């Protein structure tokens, strides 16, 4: 099984902003599909587990600055949580 491509910065921005705004996973995936079609990117959806992780862990008490840094240079959950003190 081949590994999926990484999300682009634009896709990550859509994901984080939509989830922070309370959008459902279906809504996030619809927005991604529209953007991917416009830019010619291969389709990629947000799995339920990833949606839940972003909603409940990454965005839980995160500042806009932290979210922006996560969009630009994604970190694992452990690195993200450890870095909260330095943002």
ABEGO torsion letter per residue (X at the ends): XBBBBBBBAAAAAAAAAAAAAGBBAAAAAAAAAAAAAAAGBBBBBBBAAAAAAAAAAAABGBBAAAAAAAAABBBBAAAAAAAAAAX
